[in-house]
Amino acid sequence: MAPITVVEGRRVALSNLEKVLYPATGFTKGEVLHYYATVAEVLLPHLRDRAVSFLRYPDGPDGQVFFTKNVPPGTPEWVTTAEVPRVEGPSRMVLVQDLPSLMWSANLVTEFHTHQWLVGTPDEADRIVFDLDPGAPASIVQCCDVALWLRERLARDGLEAYAKTSGSKGLHLLAAVRGASSERVSEYAKALAVEAEKAMPRLALHRMTRSLRPGKVFVDWSQNAARKTTATPYTLRARPEPTVSAPVTWGEIEECRAPGQLDFHAVDIAPRVQDYGDLLAPLLDPDEAGTLP
């Protein structure tokens, strides 16, 4: 029988706590659950009121990895769900609104992915995102150079940018926006990606074409589309080691000289939160949001 834990009055069944999910480091499912409980205070505000797609890896990153968008079978009745518009018709998705829902979701062994809009206002994007993806031999070091250019460019339009590692090879750049549809934000993001390529032709790329990728940073603007999702801040990733999509300071980006410098694992996050708080908190403040030009 799976042990039942009571979380804020809700009964949550937790299973296979000893199971090693990250063989490279021996990181277990119990440690995954402990990690999410530890960072809940900073993670939950980024999940709240957003439909969640789960990228599940119940047997670790080397096992089967699959996306779950609809409400999974067996979801407790106390977990909030919402109907969201999708191309193929409306579907019901999970909202992770509180600690019990977070621990229930974490027990499924998942990366958390969210849209750039809230369920209450699916027609309006509340953030813009750029996924900076390096093509070897480029690395996160080159992503940092592109991020600094984009930060300055966004600032010229009155948008304040914030950064986090993807938890994989690259970097995510985010800014809070208001009063624009996902289509409008996508157009604007694409225009900036094209501009970045013009400004740094040897470094930045706005097209996904594989043959053009080596040694360059692909400025992926496509995740602004209403149907697309991006890894949520603080989510663990299905990688060989328990890496996290971790918020970083602009100072860390300016000083990045080696790929490993911005690799953050589950154990690194609590001390960082203690030192910095949530570096992405301004994204959640409606007063901080800018309007697109």
C-alpha angles and dihedrals in degrees: 000000000000112000113254114225122191110225115185090333095313122114110232121185111218118193140193095006093169094052112120108230098172106044093182090068103016090243108167135210088251088058090049089055091045090051093053092046089051096051096036093109093062098029100050097062089058091051099041116112092001123113107242128220112200119215097201127202104169093168095043130268092301093057129066113319117194141164120241112194102159122066105283119239111264095032107157114250091239092063108099116240131181138195110244131188115254131174091249092048134287117316135186117248135179124259115203099213103156147015097273090054090047092052092045089051093045089054087063086061102239150160110227117231125182140184125245090249139063121247091241092058108029091161093061126065115216097191142029120220135195118192107206107203120184122216110213131288082034113081140178087294090070090042087059091055091052091045091055091052092048092047091057092043092051090047089058087062092046096258120133112215128212128189140214133172114254088229086239124062102310149048135256121215118199137181131179114244135176140197098028135106122236088252092055092047090048091052092050093046091050091050090053092048089053089048091050090054091050092049094045106023093166093049113030132055130185098191125075094221105143095215091059095048106082111107094001138096116241108218097211108200094164096092088078089075110113093242095049127092134201130207108273119241111271095016117142114238131226093244131128089269129034095266121169134214090242129188112240134194124246087241090060090049092050091050097045108125103150132041095238093057093082098039108119125185131196092266092056097058105072092054090048092051089050091052100039108016111215106336088195096052092109088066087067095052111092089204090062094056118110130207122240115251 
